[in-house]
C-alpha cells in the first residue's frame, strides 16, 4: 500500500492526513526576511509514484503589486538535503491576488522539503514607518 500524505490548510495551521504529527505552515517555510504583504497561506503535499509534489498558495494582502521570491530545498527523512540548491524563482502578485505554485521533487530520495521565501519592498507604504 502506498502512503500518501496530504497537508490541509485552515488559516495558518495545517494537519497532515497520515500517521504523522501535526505541523504548521511555518514548519515548512524558511523566511529570508520579514514579509509584511506577501504571505504563504496554503500548502498541500503528496507522494505519488515515489516523488513528493507540493502546491503552495501565496497571497498579496496589499492593494499594490508585490514581488516575491522562493525556492525549495528537498530533504531526505533525516533532514539532509538531497539535491542542489535551486535558483530563486521570482513571481509578481498583483494587488489582493492569490496564486498557486506547484513543484515536484527532482529525485525520489526526497521525503521532506523546506520553502525558502522572500518578498521585495514589503515595508513600502507602511504608515508606521517614517
Order of alpha helices (4+ residues) and beta strands (2+ residues): beta-beta-beta-beta-beta-beta-beta-beta-beta-beta
